[in-house]
């Protein structure tokens, strides 16, 4: 059994599509199909049921998928162990970061990774939490930092911390101290404000909608924008208010352009480290997890 064929099969079975697997593996789809067909001939089993919507593993395919993941993981571990003989861990680690943290973490995390894992390679992708959880289960990501992730059988979650969500508004240049609005604003009042907010299934958007629904209300969405810098630019321009963390504003280009007010009742966003529950972390990935935690701690510590 050829390891390359096994890798191709696992990726098609996980993604449910020859087209998506070919793109993820960077191989031509006819070559991918041919290799999996050779694997089926060798094993004398039909491994995938092909239909117009994609490809699903047969009972034999599900069994091989379970074994294949383990085999490929052991191969990766063997390569790492051999790398340790040379004095360094190797391999590739793909990390997903939410946009609100990518700007502050990407440079220090990359710097720490290169210093501690010089023989390994790093890939960092920005994305919404819901999308990154999907990429984690399909193997596109090895590690993801996600907000408000629901429990799932194929994902392991390690809580990091909670961030308070605040109402973020433009700060008028000529605003006197006497004209400052109250430091706390009710959710009922927020429902009357035009909001610049990410589209579904953004974690903050879903949380705000759920909390307002409990009050029998809905948010007034002025603009749907999937990007924290763009949201803040529009808030500064007067397009509406936003609901973001203090960290998102503090790491903007001009934090003084905004005023922040606490929400009543308070809303919190839970940040977690997510890894696959079906693909155990390699030593390189475990080391990267430790680097993420230490980098996050350093970034949150005032200078």
C-alpha positions in Angstrom: 0.0 0.0 0.0 1.5 3.3 -1.1 1.5 6.1 1.5 0.8 8.7 -1.1 -2.3 6.8 -2.2 -3.4 6.5 1.4 -2.9 10.2 2.0 -5.0 11.0 -1.2 -7.8 8.7 0.0 -7.9 10.1 3.5 -8.1 13.7 2.1 -10.9 12.8 -0.3 -12.9 11.0 2.4 -12.5 13.9 4.8 -13.4 16.6 2.3 -16.1 14.6 0.6 -15.0 15.7 -2.8 -12.3 14.8 -5.4 -12.3 18.5 -6.5 -11.7 19.9 -3.1 -9.1 17.2 -2.3 -7.2 17.9 -5.5 -7.1 21.6 -4.6 -5.9 20.9 -1.1 -3.3 18.5 -2.2 -2.2 20.6 -5.2 -2.5 17.7 -7.6 -4.5 17.2 -10.8 -7.9 15.6 -10.3 -7.4 12.9 -12.9 -4.1 11.9 -11.2 -5.8 11.8 -7.8 -8.7 9.7 -9.1 -6.2 7.3 -10.8 -4.2 6.7 -7.6 -7.3 6.0 -5.5 -8.6 3.6 -8.2 -5.3 1.8 -8.0 -5.7 1.6 -4.2 -9.2 0.1 -4.7 -7.9 -2.5 -7.2 -5.1 -3.5 -4.8 -7.5 -3.9 -1.8 -10.2 -5.4 -4.0 -12.7 -3.0 -2.3 -14.8 -0.1 -3.4 -13.7 2.6 -1.0 -15.7 5.6 -2.2 -19.2 6.1 -3.5 -19.0 8.7 -6.2 -22.1 10.8 -6.9 -22.9 14.2 -8.3 -22.5 15.9 -4.9 -19.1 14.4 -4.1 -17.7 11.2 -2.7 -18.6 9.4 0.4 -16.6 6.5 2.0 -18.2 3.0 1.8 -18.2 0.7 4.9 -14.8 -0.5 3.7 -13.7 3.1 3.1 -14.7 4.1 6.7 -12.6 1.3 8.1 -9.6 2.3 5.9 -10.1 6.0 6.9 -9.8 5.1 10.6 -6.7 3.0 10.0 -5.3 5.5 7.4 -5.4 8.4 9.8 -3.5 6.4 12.4 -0.9 5.2 9.8 -0.3 8.7 8.5 0.0 10.1 12.0 2.6 7.4 12.9 4.6 8.3 9.7 4.6 11.9 10.8 5.7 11.0 14.3 8.5 8.8 12.8 9.7 11.7 10.8 9.7 13.9 13.8 11.6 11.3 15.9 14.2 11.2 13.1 14.3 14.9 13.1 15.0 14.8 16.9 18.1 12.7 16.2 19.4 15.6 14.1 18.6 17.8 17.1 15.4 19.5 15.8 11.7 18.9 15.3 10.4 19.1 11.8 7.1 19.0 9.9 4.5 21.6 8.9 2.0 23.2 11.2 -1.1 25.1 9.9 -2.7 27.5 12.3 -5.9 29.5 12.1 -6.3 32.8 13.8 -9.3 35.1 14.2 -8.9 38.5 12.5 -9.1 40.3 15.9 -5.9 38.5 17.0 -4.1 37.9 13.8 -2.6 41.4 13.7 -1.2 41.2 17.2 -0.1 37.6 17.2 1.2 36.8 13.7 4.6 38.5 14.0 5.6 37.4 17.6 4.3 33.9 17.0 6.2 33.5 13.7 9.3 34.9 15.4 9.0 32.4 18.3 8.3 29.5 15.9 11.4 30.1 13.8 13.6 30.4 16.9 12.3 27.2 18.6 11.4 25.1 15.5 13.9 26.1 12.8 13.5 22.9 10.8 9.6 23.1 10.8 7.4 25.2 8.5 4.5 27.4 9.6 1.3 28.4 7.8 -1.1 31.0 9.3 -4.6 31.6 8.0 -7.1 34.2 9.1 -10.8 33.1 9.3 -14.1 33.2 11.1 -14.4 30.7 14.0 -17.1 28.6 12.3 -15.0 28.3 9.1 -11.8 27.4 11.0 -13.6 24.6 12.9 -14.6 23.2 9.5 -11.0 23.5 8.2 -9.8 21.8 11.3 -12.0 18.7 10.8 -11.0 18.5 7.1 -7.3 18.7 7.8 -6.7 22.1 6.3 -5.7 23.4 9.8 -3.9 21.6 12.6 -4.6 24.3 15.3 -7.2 27.0 15.5 -8.0 29.8 17.9 -11.8 30.1 18.0 -14.4 32.1 19.8 -17.5 30.6 21.4 -17.0 27.1 19.8 -19.7 24.6 20.6 -18.7 21.2 21.9 -18.1 18.6 19.1 -17.0 15.0 19.1 -14.3 15.6 16.5 -12.8 18.7 18.0 -10.9 19.2 21.3 -11.2 22.6 22.9 -8.8 24.1 25.5 -10.2 27.3 27.0 -7.8 30.2 27.1 -9.7 33.2 28.5 -12.8 35.3 28.2 -13.0 38.8 26.7 -15.6 41.3 27.5 -17.5 42.7 24.5 -18.0 46.4 24.4 -20.0 48.9 22.4 -17.6 50.8 20.2 -18.5 54.2 18.8 -16.8 57.0 17.0 -15.4 59.7 19.3 -16.2 63.2 18.1 -13.2 65.4 18.1 -15.1 68.3 19.7 -16.9 66.3 22.4 -16.7 67.9 25.8 -16.4 65.8 29.1 -20.0 67.0 30.0 -21.3 65.5 26.7 -19.8 62.1 27.3 -22.5 59.4 27.2 -22.9 57.0 30.1 -20.1 54.4 30.5 -22.7 51.6 30.5 -25.4 51.0 27.9 -28.2 48.5 28.0 -28.7 45.8 25.4 -32.2 47.3 24.8 -30.6 50.6 23.8 -28.1 48.8 21.6 -31.0 47.3 19.6 -31.9 50.9 18.5 -28.4 51.7 17.2 -27.2 51.0 13.6 -24.6 48.3 13.9 -21.6 47.6 11.7 -21.3 43.9 12.3 -19.9 40.7 10.7 -22.1 38.4 8.7 -23.3 35.1 10.0 -21.9 32.7 11.3 -19.4 35.1 13.1 -19.3 34.2 16.8 -19.9 37.7 18.0 -22.8 38.3 15.6 -24.5 35.0 16.7 -24.0 35.9 20.3 -25.5 39.4 20.0 -28.5 38.1 18.0 -29.1 35.4 20.6 -28.9 37.8 23.6 -31.3 40.3 21.9 -33.6 37.5 20.9 -33.9 36.6 24.6 -35.2 40.2 25.1 -37.6 39.8 22.2 -35.5 42.2 20.0 -33.3 42.1 16.9 -30.2 44.1 16.1 -30.4 47.0 13.6 -27.8 45.9 11.1 -26.5 48.9 9.1 -23.6 47.1 7.3 -22.3 43.5 7.3 -18.5 43.6 7.2 -16.2 40.6 7.7 -13.1 42.2 8.9 -12.2 44.0 12.2 -10.1 46.8 10.6 -12.8 47.6 8.1 -15.4 47.6 10.8 -13.4 50.1 12.9 -12.8 52.3 9.8 -16.5 52.5 9.2 -17.3 53.2 12.8 -14.7 56.0 12.8 -16.4 57.3 9.6 -19.8 57.4 11.4 -21.4 54.5 9.6 -22.6 53.0 12.9 -21.5 51.4 16.1 -19.8 48.0 16.6 -19.6 45.3 19.3 -16.0 44.3 19.7 -13.5 43.4 22.4 -11.2 46.0 24.0 -8.3 44.1 22.5 -9.6 44.7 19.0 -9.8 48.4 19.5 -6.5 48.7 21.4 -4.7 47.0 18.4 -6.3 49.3 15.8 -4.2 52.0 14.1 -5.8 54.8 16.1 -7.5 53.6 19.3 -8.2 57.3 20.4 -10.7 57.6 17.5 -13.2 55.4 19.5 -15.0 55.4 22.7 -16.0 52.2 24.4 -19.0 51.5 26.7 -19.8 48.4 28.7 -22.9 46.4 28.0 -25.6 45.6 30.5 -26.0 42.7 30.9 -22.3 42.1 30.1 -21.4 39.9 27.2 -18.3 37.8 27.0 -16.6 36.0 24.2 -14.8 32.8 25.1 -11.5 32.1 23.3 -10.3 28.5 23.0 -7.5 26.5 21.3 -9.0 23.9 19.0 -7.4 20.8 17.7 -8.6 17.7 16.0 -9.9 14.9 18.2 -9.4 12.3 15.4 -5.8 13.2 14.5 -3.6 13.3 17.6 -1.2 16.2 17.7 2.4 15.6 16.6 5.3 16.7 18.8 5.8 19.7 16.5 2.2 20.6 16.9 2.3 20.2 20.7 5.3 22.5 20.8 3.5 25.0 18.7 0.5 24.9 21.1 2.9 25.8 23.9 4.3 28.7 21.8 0.8 30.0 21.1 0.0 30.1 24.8 3.2 31.8 25.8 2.9 34.3 22.9 -0.7 35.1 23.8 0.3 35.6 27.5 3.2 38.0 26.4 0.9 39.9 24.1 -1.7 40.4 26.9 1.0 41.6 29.4 1.4 45.4 29.5 5.0 46.5 28.7 
